[in-house]
Protein backbone atom coordinates (compact mmCIF):
# COMPACT_ATOMS: atom_id res chain seq x y z
CA UNK A 1 0.00 0.00 0.00
CA UNK A 2 1.54 3.37 -1.05
CA UNK A 3 2.20 5.97 1.61
CA UNK A 4 0.20 9.15 1.08
CA UNK A 5 1.85 12.50 2.03
CA UNK A 6 -1.10 13.78 4.03
CA UNK A 7 -0.97 10.75 6.35
CA UNK A 8 2.78 10.97 6.97
CA UNK A 9 2.83 14.69 7.71
CA UNK A 10 4.95 15.45 4.60
CA UNK A 11 4.36 18.19 2.07
CA UNK A 12 1.50 17.99 -0.38
CA UNK A 13 2.39 16.84 -3.90
CA UNK A 14 3.21 19.57 -6.40
CA UNK A 15 0.79 20.44 -9.15
CA UNK A 16 2.05 20.89 -12.71
CA UNK A 17 2.53 24.66 -12.44
CA UNK A 18 4.52 24.38 -9.21
CA UNK A 19 6.70 21.63 -10.64
CA UNK A 20 7.53 23.69 -13.74
CA UNK A 21 8.40 26.69 -11.54
CA UNK A 22 10.88 24.62 -9.57
CA UNK A 23 12.28 23.01 -12.70
CA UNK A 24 12.74 26.41 -14.34
CA UNK A 25 14.59 27.83 -11.37
CA UNK A 26 12.31 30.84 -10.79
CA UNK A 27 9.27 30.93 -8.63
CA UNK A 28 6.49 32.92 -10.22
CA UNK A 29 7.76 32.42 -13.77
CA UNK A 30 6.92 28.89 -14.87
CA UNK A 31 9.48 27.26 -17.08
CA UNK A 32 11.80 30.29 -17.32
CA UNK A 33 15.40 30.51 -16.26
CA UNK A 34 17.41 33.55 -15.28
CA UNK A 35 18.43 35.73 -18.21
CA UNK A 36 22.17 36.12 -18.70
CA UNK A 37 23.62 39.45 -19.69
CA UNK A 38 26.44 39.34 -22.20
CA UNK A 39 29.27 41.85 -22.22
CA UNK A 40 29.99 43.79 -25.38
CA UNK A 41 33.15 41.77 -25.98
CA UNK A 42 31.21 38.51 -25.65
CA UNK A 43 28.58 39.69 -28.13
CA UNK A 44 31.28 40.64 -30.61
CA UNK A 45 32.84 37.20 -30.09
CA UNK A 46 29.53 35.47 -30.85
CA UNK A 47 29.10 37.55 -33.99
CA UNK A 48 32.69 36.78 -34.94
CA UNK A 49 32.00 33.04 -34.75
CA UNK A 50 29.19 33.52 -37.22
CA UNK A 51 31.37 35.64 -39.50
CA UNK A 52 34.10 32.98 -39.49
CA UNK A 53 31.75 30.47 -41.08
CA UNK A 54 29.40 29.13 -38.43
CA UNK A 55 25.67 28.94 -38.98
CA UNK A 56 23.29 31.03 -36.92
CA UNK A 57 21.68 27.94 -35.42
CA UNK A 58 25.02 26.40 -34.37
CA UNK A 59 26.31 29.64 -32.83
CA UNK A 60 23.05 30.22 -30.95
CA UNK A 61 23.00 26.68 -29.56
CA UNK A 62 26.66 26.89 -28.51
CA UNK A 63 26.09 30.11 -26.55
CA UNK A 64 22.57 29.41 -25.32
CA UNK A 65 20.87 32.34 -27.04
CA UNK A 66 17.85 32.53 -29.29
CA UNK A 67 18.08 33.32 -32.97
CA UNK A 68 16.05 36.45 -32.29
CA UNK A 69 18.69 37.64 -29.84
CA UNK A 70 21.42 36.89 -32.37
CA UNK A 71 19.73 38.89 -35.11
CA UNK A 72 19.06 41.76 -32.67
CA UNK A 73 22.74 41.83 -31.78
CA UNK A 74 23.69 41.62 -35.45
CA UNK A 75 21.47 44.59 -36.26
CA UNK A 76 22.87 46.60 -33.37
CA UNK A 77 26.57 45.74 -33.48
CA UNK A 78 26.90 44.92 -37.17
CA UNK A 79 29.86 43.14 -38.69
CA UNK A 80 32.43 42.08 -36.09
CA UNK A 81 35.30 42.94 -38.41
CA UNK A 82 34.34 46.56 -37.72
CA UNK A 83 35.10 45.97 -34.02
CA UNK A 84 38.80 45.77 -34.82
CA UNK A 85 38.64 49.24 -36.28
CA UNK A 86 36.72 50.32 -33.18
CA UNK A 87 39.84 49.74 -31.11
CA UNK A 88 41.89 51.74 -33.59
CA UNK A 89 39.33 54.55 -33.45
CA UNK A 90 39.51 54.61 -29.63
CA UNK A 91 43.29 54.89 -29.75
CA UNK A 92 43.08 57.66 -32.36
CA UNK A 93 40.47 59.46 -30.25
CA UNK A 94 42.68 59.43 -27.15
CA UNK A 95 45.64 60.69 -29.19
CA UNK A 96 43.53 63.55 -30.59
CA UNK A 97 42.30 64.44 -27.10
CA UNK A 98 45.89 64.78 -25.93
CA UNK A 99 46.71 67.02 -28.89
CA UNK A 100 43.68 69.17 -28.16
CA UNK A 101 44.66 69.52 -24.50
CA UNK A 102 48.18 70.60 -25.50
CA UNK A 103 46.79 73.13 -28.00
CA UNK A 104 44.48 74.61 -25.35
CA UNK A 105 47.43 74.98 -22.96
CA UNK A 106 49.46 76.71 -25.68
CA UNK A 107 46.61 79.14 -26.35
CA UNK A 108 46.29 79.95 -22.65
CA UNK A 109 50.05 80.57 -22.42
CA UNK A 110 49.92 82.92 -25.43
CA UNK A 111 46.98 84.81 -23.92
CA UNK A 112 48.90 85.29 -20.66
CA UNK A 113 52.00 86.52 -22.45
CA UNK A 114 50.03 89.04 -24.54
CA UNK A 115 48.26 90.32 -21.42
CA UNK A 116 51.59 90.83 -19.66
CA UNK A 117 53.00 92.71 -22.67
CA UNK A 118 50.01 95.03 -22.67
CA UNK A 119 50.38 95.67 -18.93
CA UNK A 120 47.22 93.81 -17.91
CA UNK A 121 47.01 90.86 -15.69
VOPAGU-2260 file (C-alpha; in pm, 1 decimal, decimal comma):
REM VOPAGU-2260
SITE   aa  ch    i         X         Y         Z
SITE  UNK   A    0       0,0       0,0       0,0
SITE  UNK   A    1     154,2     337,2    -105,0
SITE  UNK   A    2     220,4     596,8     160,5
SITE  UNK   A    3      20,2     914,8     108,1
SITE  UNK   A    4     184,7    1249,8     202,6
SITE  UNK   A    5    -110,2    1378,1     403,1
SITE  UNK   A    6     -97,5    1074,5     634,5
SITE  UNK   A    7     278,1    1096,8     696,6
SITE  UNK   A    8     282,7    1469,4     771,1
SITE  UNK   A    9     494,7    1545,4     460,1
SITE  UNK   A   10     435,9    1819,3     206,5
SITE  UNK   A   11     149,6    1798,5     -38,3
SITE  UNK   A   12     239,4    1684,5    -390,1
SITE  UNK   A   13     321,4    1956,8    -639,8
SITE  UNK   A   14      78,9    2043,8    -915,4
SITE  UNK   A   15     205,1    2089,3   -1271,3
SITE  UNK   A   16     252,9    2465,9   -1244,2
SITE  UNK   A   17     452,1    2438,2    -921,2
SITE  UNK   A   18     670,0    2163,3   -1064,3
SITE  UNK   A   19     753,2    2368,7   -1373,6
SITE  UNK   A   20     839,7    2668,7   -1153,8
SITE  UNK   A   21    1087,6    2461,8    -956,5
SITE  UNK   A   22    1227,8    2301,3   -1269,9
SITE  UNK   A   23    1273,6    2641,2   -1433,9
SITE  UNK   A   24    1458,9    2783,1   -1137,1
SITE  UNK   A   25    1231,2    3084,3   -1078,8
SITE  UNK   A   26     926,6    3093,2    -863,4
SITE  UNK   A   27     648,7    3291,6   -1022,5
SITE  UNK   A   28     775,9    3242,5   -1376,5
SITE  UNK   A   29     691,7    2888,6   -1486,7
SITE  UNK   A   30     948,1    2725,6   -1708,1
SITE  UNK   A   31    1179,7    3028,9   -1732,3
SITE  UNK   A   32    1540,3    3051,0   -1626,4
SITE  UNK   A   33    1741,1    3355,0   -1527,8
SITE  UNK   A   34    1843,1    3572,6   -1821,5
SITE  UNK   A   35    2217,2    3612,5   -1869,8
SITE  UNK   A   36    2362,4    3945,5   -1968,8
SITE  UNK   A   37    2644,2    3933,8   -2219,7
SITE  UNK   A   38    2927,0    4185,2   -2221,9
SITE  UNK   A   39    2999,5    4378,7   -2537,5
SITE  UNK   A   40    3315,3    4176,7   -2598,2
SITE  UNK   A   41    3120,8    3850,6   -2564,8
SITE  UNK   A   42    2858,5    3969,0   -2812,7
SITE  UNK   A   43    3128,3    4063,8   -3061,4
SITE  UNK   A   44    3283,8    3720,2   -3009,2
SITE  UNK   A   45    2952,9    3547,3   -3084,9
SITE  UNK   A   46    2909,9    3755,3   -3399,4
SITE  UNK   A   47    3269,2    3677,7   -3493,5
SITE  UNK   A   48    3200,4    3304,2   -3475,0
SITE  UNK   A   49    2918,9    3352,4   -3722,1
SITE  UNK   A   50    3137,5    3564,0   -3949,8
SITE  UNK   A   51    3409,6    3298,4   -3949,5
SITE  UNK   A   52    3175,1    3047,5   -4108,5
SITE  UNK   A   53    2940,0    2912,9   -3843,2
SITE  UNK   A   54    2567,1    2894,4   -3898,2
SITE  UNK   A   55    2328,6    3103,4   -3691,9
SITE  UNK   A   56    2167,7    2794,3   -3542,1
SITE  UNK   A   57    2501,7    2640,2   -3437,4
SITE  UNK   A   58    2630,6    2963,6   -3283,3
SITE  UNK   A   59    2304,7    3022,1   -3095,4
SITE  UNK   A   60    2300,0    2667,6   -2956,0
SITE  UNK   A   61    2665,6    2689,2   -2850,6
SITE  UNK   A   62    2609,0    3011,1   -2655,1
SITE  UNK   A   63    2256,8    2940,7   -2532,3
SITE  UNK   A   64    2087,4    3234,4   -2703,6
SITE  UNK   A   65    1784,8    3252,6   -2929,1
SITE  UNK   A   66    1807,8    3332,1   -3296,7
SITE  UNK   A   67    1604,9    3645,4   -3229,3
SITE  UNK   A   68    1869,1    3764,4   -2983,7
SITE  UNK   A   69    2141,8    3689,2   -3236,6
SITE  UNK   A   70    1972,6    3889,3   -3510,5
SITE  UNK   A   71    1905,9    4176,2   -3267,4
SITE  UNK   A   72    2274,4    4182,6   -3178,0
SITE  UNK   A   73    2369,3    4161,9   -3544,9
SITE  UNK   A   74    2146,5    4458,8   -3625,8
SITE  UNK   A   75    2286,8    4660,3   -3337,5
SITE  UNK   A   76    2657,5    4573,5   -3348,3
SITE  UNK   A   77    2690,1    4492,0   -3716,6
SITE  UNK   A   78    2986,1    4313,6   -3869,4
SITE  UNK   A   79    3242,6    4208,1   -3608,6
SITE  UNK   A   80    3529,7    4294,3   -3841,4
SITE  UNK   A   81    3434,5    4656,4   -3772,1
SITE  UNK   A   82    3510,0    4596,9   -3402,4
SITE  UNK   A   83    3880,4    4576,5   -3481,6
SITE  UNK   A   84    3864,3    4923,8   -3628,4
SITE  UNK   A   85    3671,6    5031,5   -3317,9
SITE  UNK   A   86    3984,1    4974,3   -3110,6
SITE  UNK   A   87    4189,2    5174,5   -3359,4
SITE  UNK   A   88    3933,5    5455,3   -3345,1
SITE  UNK   A   89    3951,1    5461,1   -2963,4
SITE  UNK   A   90    4329,2    5488,8   -2975,2
SITE  UNK   A   91    4307,7    5766,4   -3235,8
SITE  UNK   A   92    4046,7    5945,8   -3025,1
SITE  UNK   A   93    4268,1    5943,1   -2714,5
SITE  UNK   A   94    4564,3    6069,2   -2918,9
SITE  UNK   A   95    4353,1    6354,6   -3059,0
SITE  UNK   A   96    4230,3    6444,4   -2710,0
SITE  UNK   A   97    4589,3    6477,5   -2593,0
SITE  UNK   A   98    4670,9    6701,9   -2889,1
SITE  UNK   A   99    4367,7    6916,9   -2815,7
SITE  UNK   A  100    4466,3    6952,1   -2449,8
SITE  UNK   A  101    4817,7    7060,1   -2549,8
SITE  UNK   A  102    4679,2    7313,3   -2799,6
SITE  UNK   A  103    4448,0    7460,9   -2535,0
SITE  UNK   A  104    4742,9    7497,6   -2295,6
SITE  UNK   A  105    4946,1    7671,5   -2568,4
SITE  UNK   A  106    4661,2    7913,7   -2635,2
SITE  UNK   A  107    4629,4    7994,8   -2264,6
SITE  UNK   A  108    5004,7    8057,4   -2242,2
SITE  UNK   A  109    4991,6    8291,5   -2543,1
SITE  UNK   A  110    4698,1    8481,4   -2391,6
SITE  UNK   A  111    4889,7    8528,5   -2066,0
SITE  UNK   A  112    5200,2    8651,8   -2244,7
SITE  UNK   A  113    5003,1    8904,5   -2454,4
SITE  UNK   A  114    4825,9    9031,9   -2141,9
SITE  UNK   A  115    5158,8    9083,2   -1965,9
SITE  UNK   A  116    5300,1    9271,2   -2267,4
SITE  UNK   A  117    5001,1    9503,1   -2267,1
SITE  UNK   A  118    5037,8    9566,9   -1892,6
SITE  UNK   A  119    4722,4    9381,4   -1790,8
SITE  UNK   A  120    4701,1    9085,9   -1568,5
